[in-house]
Amino acid sequence: MPLAGLAARTAGGRLVAGVQELAGDPGAVRRFHARTADRYVELLGNSKGALMKIGQILSMVDLDGPSPYQQAFARLQSDAPPMHPDLVRAQLVSEIGPPERHFAEFDVEPIAAASVGQVHRGVLHDGRPVAVKVQYPGVAEAIRADLDNAELLRSLILLVMSVSGTKIDITAVAEEVRTRVGEELDYRHEAVMLARFAELYRDHPFIHIPDAIPEASGGRVLTMTYLDGLDWASARQADQQRRDIWAESLLRYCQANFRHSNLIDVDLHPGNFRFLPDGALGVLDFGCVQVVPEQLRWVLVALMRATIDGRQTEVRRLMVRSKMIAADSPLTVEQAGEFCRGMIVDAVAPQPVTFSPEFNARKRQAMLGELGLSGLTKIRPTPEAAFLPRIQVAMDHLFTGLRATVPVRSVLDDMDGVAEPVTELGRRHHAWARERGLPGALEHHREVP
């Protein structure tokens, strides 16, 4: 089935499944996703372009148990052979010159694979261990060709929208997607973003960012200092206390990015993190980062805060200000408040929150609230906010995968500066932020390009 046909069929199927589940069939949405996963894995099996990136996004859709998208994407990745060592060397030479110029040691066997490249270990001549990301030859050209195909791009966005149950302005969002994914293919851009995050989190007590090695990096090769730690599969087997600490570290990382700065890490895939025994978190990938205009950043934080506080009139006003709805939208004050509460159920639910498939099912129902499925069409995120649903899906996937219990409300309260931190991680984070002189969430930040 062509992608456009699959996207259209998915849109209709997701709507029907949602209605069936609300009518008392609790397995309708899961059966829909299982069927869709089988169809898309068949479609993506021979793809080297943007379809594989969409597959990675879909793999983080959490359901009531192991996601069929996760299983399907795992099959796709396991079937992809690593690059031949001669091809790896050719990529290195074309980007940074002979590898011996930069590395005292370089392991031709990859230690990890991703949708657009693979990662190797190396050692610099000064003795520092490094990770070297090498892009698959031809993958950037294939993805850019997909992104330049307007109809294909529209179908890709529709497919993700249909699976996740969100509504967006496809035409407006297409250019934003093209820009963000295009940046992800240029490792020089990622090196710049990596340096920004490394500076933001300099000396942080439990969030660790590697340093880029510019002289050993290029458009298709990125070298960074090596961060050790447990991978996702190993972290999920750790004891409950450690998993809870990692989850709070993840939450604080995601919130601090745009509360102390204007950055949003869009690609929160589990493989992009390392989990340290002391509860610290290592972050490895900065290919898809959004620099949020200050006005929108402030409005998003204020909107979340107004929702938590139950100020529904202010919620609707901020939704208009952020252009999520028009000033003359038929959405009532009560509906606006209900929708936004559904978007941040984690913060308004009884605390602390234990993330589980059952909790996620309740979240899906809360997101519909009074609006119903058809009412979601009244809300259209701006292109700049197009990636927020992807971030929410990814965070749910991370927390549920860790089976974590997290004090979400108190974390957001102290991150917004309306309460003192009640956890040890919170106290350490705020001591660091004061020492660094970083701006607060509801202060107006200096505009950063």
WOCORWO-V70590 format. One record per backbone hydrogen bond with DSSP energy under -1.0 kcal/mol. CO is the residue of the C=O (numbers start at 1). NH is the residue of the N-H. E is the energy in kcal/mol with one decimal. If there is no record, write none. Layout:
co=CO nh=NH e=E
co=CO nh=NH e=E
This chain:
co=2 nh=6 e=-2.3
co=3 nh=7 e=-3.0
co=4 nh=8 e=-2.2
co=5 nh=9 e=-2.5
co=6 nh=10 e=-2.6
co=7 nh=11 e=-2.3
co=8 nh=12 e=-1.9
co=9 nh=13 e=-2.5
co=10 nh=14 e=-2.9
co=11 nh=15 e=-1.6
co=12 nh=16 e=-2.2
co=13 nh=17 e=-2.6
co=14 nh=18 e=-2.2
co=15 nh=19 e=-2.0
co=16 nh=20 e=-2.6
co=17 nh=21 e=-2.4
co=18 nh=22 e=-2.2
co=19 nh=23 e=-1.6
co=20 nh=25 e=-2.1
co=21 nh=24 e=-1.4
co=25 nh=28 e=-1.7
co=27 nh=31 e=-2.3
co=28 nh=32 e=-2.1
co=29 nh=33 e=-2.4
co=30 nh=34 e=-2.3
co=31 nh=35 e=-2.1
co=32 nh=36 e=-2.4
co=33 nh=37 e=-2.7
co=34 nh=38 e=-1.7
co=35 nh=39 e=-1.8
co=36 nh=40 e=-2.8
co=37 nh=41 e=-2.3
co=38 nh=42 e=-1.4
co=39 nh=43 e=-1.7
co=40 nh=44 e=-2.9
co=41 nh=45 e=-1.0
co=44 nh=47 e=-2.4
co=49 nh=52 e=-1.4
co=50 nh=54 e=-2.2
co=51 nh=55 e=-2.4
co=52 nh=56 e=-1.8
co=53 nh=57 e=-1.9
co=54 nh=58 e=-2.9
co=55 nh=59 e=-1.7
co=57 nh=60 e=-1.7
co=58 nh=61 e=-2.0
co=63 nh=65 e=-2.1
co=67 nh=71 e=-2.0
co=68 nh=72 e=-2.3
co=69 nh=73 e=-2.7
co=70 nh=74 e=-2.2
co=71 nh=75 e=-1.7
co=72 nh=76 e=-2.0
co=73 nh=77 e=-2.6
co=74 nh=78 e=-2.5
co=75 nh=79 e=-1.5
co=77 nh=80 e=-1.1
co=84 nh=88 e=-2.1
co=85 nh=89 e=-2.5
co=86 nh=90 e=-2.0
co=87 nh=91 e=-2.2
co=88 nh=92 e=-2.3
co=89 nh=93 e=-3.0
co=90 nh=94 e=-2.2
co=91 nh=95 e=-1.2
co=92 nh=96 e=-3.3
co=93 nh=97 e=-1.1
co=98 nh=101 e=-1.9
co=99 nh=102 e=-1.5
co=99 nh=103 e=-2.9
co=105 nh=123 e=-2.3
co=112 nh=119 e=-2.7
co=116 nh=136 e=-2.1
co=117 nh=114 e=-2.8
co=118 nh=134 e=-3.1
co=119 nh=111 e=-3.1
co=119 nh=112 e=-1.1
co=120 nh=132 e=-3.2
co=121 nh=107 e=-2.7
co=122 nh=130 e=-2.9
co=123 nh=104 e=-2.6
co=123 nh=105 e=-1.6
co=124 nh=127 e=-1.9
co=128 nh=124 e=-2.9
co=129 nh=226 e=-2.4
co=130 nh=122 e=-2.2
co=131 nh=224 e=-2.4
co=132 nh=120 e=-2.5
co=133 nh=222 e=-2.3
co=134 nh=118 e=-2.4
co=136 nh=139 e=-1.4
co=138 nh=142 e=-2.1
co=139 nh=143 e=-2.5
co=140 nh=144 e=-2.7
co=141 nh=145 e=-2.1
co=142 nh=146 e=-1.9
co=143 nh=147 e=-2.7
co=144 nh=148 e=-1.8
co=146 nh=149 e=-1.0
co=148 nh=150 e=-1.0
co=149 nh=153 e=-2.8
co=150 nh=154 e=-2.3
co=151 nh=155 e=-2.0
co=152 nh=156 e=-2.5
co=153 nh=157 e=-2.3
co=154 nh=158 e=-2.3
co=155 nh=159 e=-2.2
co=156 nh=160 e=-2.0
co=157 nh=161 e=-2.6
co=158 nh=162 e=-2.5
co=159 nh=163 e=-2.3
co=160 nh=164 e=-2.4
co=161 nh=165 e=-1.3
co=161 nh=166 e=-1.2
co=168 nh=170 e=-1.1
co=169 nh=173 e=-2.3
co=170 nh=174 e=-1.8
co=173 nh=177 e=-2.6
co=174 nh=178 e=-2.6
co=175 nh=179 e=-2.3
co=176 nh=180 e=-2.7
co=177 nh=181 e=-2.7
co=178 nh=182 e=-1.8
co=179 nh=183 e=-2.2
co=180 nh=184 e=-1.7
co=183 nh=186 e=-1.3
co=186 nh=190 e=-1.6
co=187 nh=191 e=-2.1
co=188 nh=192 e=-1.5
co=189 nh=193 e=-2.2
co=190 nh=194 e=-3.1
co=191 nh=195 e=-2.0
co=192 nh=196 e=-1.8
co=193 nh=197 e=-2.5
co=194 nh=198 e=-2.6
co=195 nh=199 e=-2.0
co=196 nh=200 e=-2.4
co=197 nh=201 e=-2.6
co=199 nh=202 e=-1.2
co=201 nh=204 e=-2.3
co=206 nh=281 e=-2.9
co=208 nh=283 e=-2.2
co=211 nh=225 e=-2.3
co=213 nh=216 e=-1.7
co=214 nh=217 e=-1.7
co=219 nh=187 e=-2.5
co=220 nh=135 e=-2.5
co=221 nh=218 e=-3.8
co=222 nh=133 e=-3.3
co=223 nh=213 e=-2.9
co=224 nh=131 e=-2.9
co=230 nh=275 e=-2.3
co=231 nh=235 e=-2.6
co=232 nh=236 e=-2.0
co=234 nh=237 e=-1.3
co=235 nh=238 e=-1.6
co=239 nh=243 e=-2.1
co=240 nh=244 e=-2.4
co=241 nh=245 e=-1.9
co=242 nh=246 e=-2.5
co=243 nh=247 e=-2.2
co=244 nh=248 e=-2.1
co=245 nh=249 e=-2.4
co=246 nh=250 e=-2.6
co=247 nh=251 e=-2.5
co=248 nh=252 e=-2.7
co=249 nh=253 e=-2.4
co=250 nh=254 e=-2.6
co=251 nh=255 e=-2.3
co=252 nh=256 e=-2.7
co=253 nh=257 e=-1.6
co=256 nh=260 e=-2.6
co=257 nh=263 e=-1.6
co=262 nh=292 e=-3.0
co=264 nh=290 e=-2.7
co=266 nh=268 e=-1.3
co=269 nh=272 e=-2.4
co=270 nh=273 e=-1.5
co=272 nh=284 e=-2.9
co=274 nh=282 e=-3.3
co=275 nh=230 e=-2.9
co=276 nh=279 e=-2.2
co=280 nh=276 e=-2.4
co=281 nh=208 e=-3.1
co=282 nh=274 e=-2.4
co=288 nh=266 e=-2.0
co=290 nh=264 e=-2.0
co=293 nh=297 e=-2.7
co=294 nh=298 e=-2.8
co=295 nh=299 e=-2.0
co=296 nh=300 e=-2.6
co=297 nh=301 e=-2.0
co=298 nh=302 e=-2.8
co=299 nh=303 e=-2.8
co=300 nh=304 e=-2.0
co=301 nh=305 e=-2.3
co=302 nh=306 e=-2.7
co=303 nh=307 e=-2.1
co=304 nh=308 e=-2.3
co=305 nh=309 e=-2.2
co=306 nh=311 e=-2.4
co=310 nh=312 e=-1.5
co=311 nh=315 e=-2.0
co=312 nh=316 e=-2.4
co=313 nh=317 e=-2.0
co=314 nh=318 e=-2.5
co=315 nh=319 e=-2.0
co=316 nh=320 e=-2.0
co=317 nh=321 e=-2.3
co=318 nh=322 e=-2.2
co=319 nh=324 e=-2.1
co=319 nh=325 e=-1.2
co=320 nh=323 e=-1.4
co=324 nh=380 e=-2.7
co=326 nh=329 e=-1.9
co=332 nh=336 e=-2.6
co=333 nh=337 e=-2.3
co=334 nh=338 e=-2.4
co=335 nh=339 e=-2.7
co=336 nh=340 e=-2.4
co=337 nh=341 e=-2.2
co=338 nh=342 e=-2.0
co=339 nh=343 e=-1.5
co=340 nh=344 e=-1.2
co=344 nh=347 e=-1.5
co=344 nh=348 e=-1.1
co=345 nh=349 e=-1.9
co=353 nh=406 e=-2.8
co=356 nh=360 e=-2.3
co=357 nh=361 e=-1.9
co=358 nh=362 e=-1.9
co=359 nh=363 e=-2.1
co=360 nh=364 e=-2.2
co=361 nh=365 e=-1.7
co=362 nh=366 e=-2.4
co=363 nh=367 e=-2.4
co=364 nh=368 e=-1.0
co=365 nh=369 e=-2.1
co=368 nh=371 e=-1.2
co=368 nh=372 e=-1.3
co=374 nh=377 e=-1.3
co=375 nh=378 e=-1.8
co=376 nh=379 e=-1.8
co=382 nh=385 e=-1.2
co=383 nh=386 e=-1.6
co=385 nh=388 e=-1.5
co=387 nh=391 e=-1.9
co=388 nh=392 e=-2.4
co=389 nh=393 e=-2.6
co=390 nh=394 e=-2.2
co=391 nh=395 e=-2.6
co=392 nh=396 e=-2.4
co=393 nh=397 e=-2.1
co=394 nh=398 e=-2.4
co=395 nh=399 e=-2.7
co=396 nh=400 e=-2.6
co=397 nh=401 e=-2.3
co=398 nh=402 e=-1.7
co=399 nh=404 e=-2.0
co=404 nh=355 e=-2.7
co=406 nh=353 e=-2.8
co=406 nh=408 e=-1.9
co=407 nh=411 e=-2.1
co=408 nh=412 e=-2.5
co=409 nh=413 e=-2.5
co=410 nh=414 e=-2.3
co=411 nh=415 e=-2.4
co=412 nh=416 e=-2.0
co=413 nh=418 e=-2.2
co=423 nh=427 e=-2.2
co=424 nh=428 e=-2.3
co=425 nh=429 e=-2.6
co=426 nh=430 e=-2.4
co=427 nh=431 e=-1.9
co=428 nh=432 e=-1.9
co=429 nh=433 e=-2.5
co=430 nh=434 e=-2.4
co=431 nh=435 e=-2.1
co=432 nh=436 e=-2.1
co=433 nh=437 e=-1.1
co=433 nh=438 e=-1.9
